[in-house]
Amino acid sequence: MAILFTKKAEADFGRLDNGVRFLFRKHMEKLMQMPPRRHLRHGNPFFCENVVEQARLVYQVDGENILIIRCFCTHKEYDRWFRGEN
């Protein structure tokens, strides 16, 4: 299983500080070993993982690959994206 990033996710990941980036990497490794957990609401094909209390990782499983859609450092950023305000 491979981890792939969208262009937006690469930009999000690049803006994270080193400590948070480390936590995201660890969580991605865990995703490769364990199946996805929780879908976003309203029938969206994405999964959402809480990396830490505030940080979120939104991804999609595509066959043998995990496609990282977005990386959010705060719940506020995630909530704005989810409601379509960005």
C-alpha positions as YAML, in Angstrom:
chain: A
units: angstrom
residues:
- id: 1
  name: MET
  ca: [0.00, 0.00, 0.00]
- id: 2
  name: ALA
  ca: [1.37, 3.41, -0.98]
- id: 3
  name: ILE
  ca: [0.66, 6.92, 0.27]
- id: 4
  name: LEU
  ca: [0.02, 9.52, -2.46]
- id: 5
  name: PHE
  ca: [-0.65, 13.25, -2.02]
- id: 6
  name: THR
  ca: [-2.81, 15.66, -3.98]
- id: 7
  name: LYS
  ca: [-1.11, 18.97, -4.83]
- id: 8
  name: LYS
  ca: [-3.16, 20.73, -2.14]
- id: 9
  name: ALA
  ca: [-2.19, 18.10, 0.45]
- id: 10
  name: GLU
  ca: [1.50, 18.52, -0.46]
- id: 11
  name: ALA
  ca: [1.17, 22.26, 0.12]
- id: 12
  name: ASP
  ca: [-0.66, 21.69, 3.42]
- id: 13
  name: PHE
  ca: [1.97, 19.17, 4.56]
- id: 14
  name: GLY
  ca: [4.81, 21.54, 3.62]
- id: 15
  name: ARG
  ca: [3.36, 24.33, 5.79]
- id: 16
  name: LEU
  ca: [3.23, 22.19, 8.94]
- id: 17
  name: ASP
  ca: [5.92, 22.67, 11.56]
- id: 18
  name: ASN
  ca: [8.32, 19.77, 12.14]
- id: 19
  name: GLY
  ca: [6.61, 18.45, 15.28]
- id: 20
  name: VAL
  ca: [3.19, 18.25, 13.67]
- id: 21
  name: ARG
  ca: [4.65, 16.91, 10.43]
- id: 22
  name: PHE
  ca: [6.25, 14.07, 12.43]
- id: 23
  name: LEU
  ca: [2.85, 13.21, 13.95]
- id: 24
  name: PHE
  ca: [1.22, 13.19, 10.51]
- id: 25
  name: ARG
  ca: [3.95, 10.86, 9.17]
- id: 26
  name: LYS
  ca: [3.47, 8.47, 12.08]
- id: 27
  name: HIS
  ca: [-0.28, 8.47, 11.48]
- id: 28
  name: MET
  ca: [0.20, 7.77, 7.77]
- id: 29
  name: GLU
  ca: [2.38, 4.77, 8.64]
- id: 30
  name: LYS
  ca: [-0.39, 3.54, 10.92]
- id: 31
  name: LEU
  ca: [-2.97, 3.96, 8.13]
- id: 32
  name: MET
  ca: [-0.91, 1.72, 5.87]
- id: 33
  name: GLN
  ca: [-1.18, -1.07, 8.44]
- id: 34
  name: MET
  ca: [-4.77, -0.60, 9.64]
- id: 35
  name: PRO
  ca: [-7.97, -0.22, 7.61]
- id: 36
  name: PRO
  ca: [-9.74, 3.17, 7.35]
- id: 37
  name: ARG
  ca: [-12.01, 4.19, 10.18]
- id: 38
  name: ARG
  ca: [-14.61, 6.90, 9.70]
- id: 39
  name: HIS
  ca: [-16.17, 8.39, 6.59]
- id: 40
  name: LEU
  ca: [-17.00, 12.05, 6.36]
- id: 41
  name: ARG
  ca: [-20.70, 12.74, 6.62]
- id: 42
  name: HIS
  ca: [-23.29, 13.07, 3.87]
- id: 43
  name: GLY
  ca: [-22.01, 10.24, 1.68]
- id: 44
  name: ASN
  ca: [-18.63, 11.79, 0.86]
- id: 45
  name: PRO
  ca: [-16.12, 9.17, -0.32]
- id: 46
  name: PHE
  ca: [-13.39, 10.49, 2.00]
- id: 47
  name: PHE
  ca: [-12.16, 9.28, 5.34]
- id: 48
  name: CYS
  ca: [-11.14, 11.59, 8.20]
- id: 49
  name: GLU
  ca: [-8.63, 10.79, 10.93]
- id: 50
  name: ASN
  ca: [-7.79, 12.84, 14.00]
- id: 51
  name: VAL
  ca: [-4.02, 13.00, 14.14]
- id: 52
  name: VAL
  ca: [-4.00, 14.89, 17.42]
- id: 53
  name: GLU
  ca: [-6.81, 16.68, 19.23]
- id: 54
  name: GLN
  ca: [-7.05, 19.45, 16.61]
- id: 55
  name: ALA
  ca: [-5.22, 18.15, 13.50]
- id: 56
  name: ARG
  ca: [-7.11, 16.22, 10.81]
- id: 57
  name: LEU
  ca: [-6.05, 14.06, 7.90]
- id: 58
  name: VAL
  ca: [-8.55, 13.64, 5.05]
- id: 59
  name: TYR
  ca: [-7.87, 10.82, 2.62]
- id: 60
  name: GLN
  ca: [-9.40, 8.41, 0.15]
- id: 61
  name: VAL
  ca: [-8.62, 4.73, -0.38]
- id: 62
  name: ASP
  ca: [-8.06, 3.99, -4.05]
- id: 63
  name: GLY
  ca: [-7.44, 0.26, -4.48]
- id: 64
  name: GLU
  ca: [-4.02, -0.38, -2.98]
- id: 65
  name: ASN
  ca: [-3.22, 3.32, -2.51]
- id: 66
  name: ILE
  ca: [-4.14, 5.90, 0.09]
- id: 67
  name: LEU
  ca: [-4.61, 9.33, -1.49]
- id: 68
  name: ILE
  ca: [-4.13, 12.16, 1.01]
- id: 69
  name: ILE
  ca: [-6.65, 14.87, 0.11]
- id: 70
  name: ARG
  ca: [-5.87, 17.51, 2.78]
- id: 71
  name: CYS
  ca: [-3.87, 17.95, 6.00]
- id: 72
  name: PHE
  ca: [-5.32, 20.36, 8.56]
- id: 73
  name: CYS
  ca: [-3.47, 21.69, 11.57]
- id: 74
  name: THR
  ca: [-6.61, 22.92, 13.34]
- id: 75
  name: HIS
  ca: [-10.21, 21.82, 13.49]
- id: 76
  name: LYS
  ca: [-11.23, 25.33, 12.43]
- id: 77
  name: GLU
  ca: [-9.41, 24.94, 9.08]
- id: 78
  name: TYR
  ca: [-10.98, 21.52, 8.59]
- id: 79
  name: ASP
  ca: [-14.45, 22.81, 9.42]
- id: 80
  name: ARG
  ca: [-14.13, 25.69, 6.92]
- id: 81
  name: TRP
  ca: [-13.01, 23.27, 4.20]
- id: 82
  name: PHE
  ca: [-15.80, 20.81, 5.00]
- id: 83
  name: ARG
  ca: [-18.46, 23.53, 4.79]
- id: 84
  name: GLY
  ca: [-16.95, 24.70, 1.48]
- id: 85
  name: GLU
  ca: [-15.81, 28.14, 2.64]
- id: 86
  name: ASN
  ca: [-12.30, 27.76, 1.16]
...
